[in-house]
Amino acid sequence: MKMKVAGISGIMAAMLAVASVQAIPISGSIYMGGVATLNSSDTAVTSWPLVFVVADSGAFSSVSPLSLVTMSSSPWVFSPQPGVPLNSLWSVGGFTFNVTSDTVTDSGGQLVVDGFGTISSSNPEYSTTDFSWNLVEQFGAGCDFIFSASTGASGGGGNSVPDGGLTLVLLGIALAGVEVFRRKLCNA
């Protein structure tokens, strides 16, 4: 009887361990627009007077268009290349973006910055995910910009969903079953 109780308890514990919630990668795209203030040499953004969400899809669809975006108060230095990584470049709707790398192109009054970063969420359902991003700034009266980020970042290493221990739990159950079978054969 004690063997049955111990076996059932072990199986119940294994089932509870398997039932743990596993985070999924963030998927989708988010587009922002607004105004940025550059330093005198056009190598860093020193402030973001106005930034708002233009459009979104996937996991970001919970963020309403025209939502104001909280931008980093630290200057974002993107040139000389590579730029300086910056945590919390922006936050909106529970999502936070960290810049990890960038490539800068300046052509005819337009500054294009492409790169990679990670997006995390305050929602525990999501895991931190690699994203590719693009920022295009138009020079002139003020400095208008468009920012976009989307999944499929090939330069960030690609986050995958963790196993959560399911493989080890199944292996443990199989080994326990083999031991029970071995004991029955020895007693017979």
N, C-alpha and C positions, 0 to 999 in steps of 0.2 A: 504494500500500500504506500509506504514511504517513497518507493521508487517512482510510482505513478504520479504522486503529488510533486515530486522534484522535477520529473519530466514535463508535466503540464506547466509548472511554474516557469521552467526554462523556455518553453515554447511561447508562453504569454509574454515574457520579457523580450524575446526576440521579435515578436510581432509589434510590440510597443516601440522598439527601436527602429523598426522599418517604417513605422507610421510617421516618423518625423517629417516636417515640411522641408522641401528642398527649394532653394532659390532658383529662379529662372533668369536668363540674361534679358536685359532690356532690349527691345527691338522697336524700330520705327525711325522717324525723322522729325526734327524740329527746326523751324526757320525763324529767325529773329531779324529785326531791323532797328535802326535808331541812329543816334549821333554819338561820335567818339571825339575826344580831344587828343591830338597827337602832340608829342614834343616837337621842338623846333627842327630836329633832324629827321623827323618821320621814321623813327626807329622804335617807338614805344607809344602805347596808349596811356595817357596820364589820368584820364577820367572818362566816364560814360554818362553824360547828362541825361540821356533818354534811351532806354532799350525796352522793346516790347516783343511779344510773340506774334508772328505774322501767320504761321500755319504749322500744323503738326499732324502726325499720324502714329499708329501703333500704340505703344505704351504711353506716349506723350499726349494722346487724344483727350486725356483727362484735364489737360491744361487749356484754358480758354484762349482763343485768339484775342489779341490786344492786352493780355496780362502783362503787367510790368515785371521786368526781370531785374533781380538784384545782382549787380556786377561787383567784382572785386574792387576794393579801395586801393589795393597795391597796384603800382604801374605794371603793365604787361609789356615786357621788353621782348620784341620778336626779331630784332636785327641788331648786331650781326648774327648770321646764322651759325649754329642753331640758336634759336631763341631760348629764353629761360623758362623752364617748366613752371607752371603757376597753378596751385591748388585753388579751387573755388573761383574760377574765372567768372562763372555765372551760376545762379540758382533760381529756379522757378518751379512751382507746383510740386515741391518735394524732390526734384531732381537737381543734382549738382554736377558741374562739369569741371574736370581738371585737365589742363593742357600738359601734354608730355613732350611733344615735339612739333616743329613747324618748318616750312619752307616758304621763303618770301620771294615774290616776283613783283617788280615795279615796271609798269609799262604804260607810258603815255597818260599820266594823271590818274592811274588806277593802281592801287596796291592790292595784290592778291596774296593771301596767306593760306596755305594748305597745311594740314598736319593730322596728328593723331592725339587722342586723349582718352579719358575714361569718364563715364557717367555713372553716378551712383544714385540710389533712391532712398528716401526715408521709409519707403514701403518695404518691409522685410521679405516680401514675395519676390523682389528683384535682387539679383546679384550685380556687383559692379561689372560694367561691360565696356570693352574697347569700342571706340567710335572714331570714324574719320570725320574731319571737319574742314570747313572752308569759310574764309572771311574775305569779302571784297569791299574795299573802301574807295569811294569816289571823292577826289579832292575838289575843292572849289569853295563856295560859301559854306563854311562848316565842313564837317567830314562825315558824310552819311555812309553807313555800312549795312551789309547784309551778311548774316552768319547762318550757316547751316551745318547740321551734324546728323549723321546717319550710321546705322549698324553696318558691319562688314569691314571693319578696320583691318586692313591686311598688315599694317606695320606695328600693331600693338601686341601681337602675340596671340590674340584670340582667347577670350575666357570661355570655359566650358562649364556646364553644370556639374557640380561635384557629385560623387557617388553617394555620399551620406552614410556609408558603412553597410549598405545593403548586401554587397558581395560577401563581406566578412560574416554577416549574420547568416546568410544562406550556407556558407561554408561550415560555420559552427553547427548549424542544425543538421547538416549532412554528416558531420563527424560524430555528433551525439547519436544519430540514428545508427551509424556503423557500430558504435560502442554498445548500444542496447542490443543490436542483433548479435554481436560477438558474445555478450554475456548470456544471451538465451541459448546460443549454440553450446557454450561451455557447460551450462547447467543441464542440458538435455542428455 
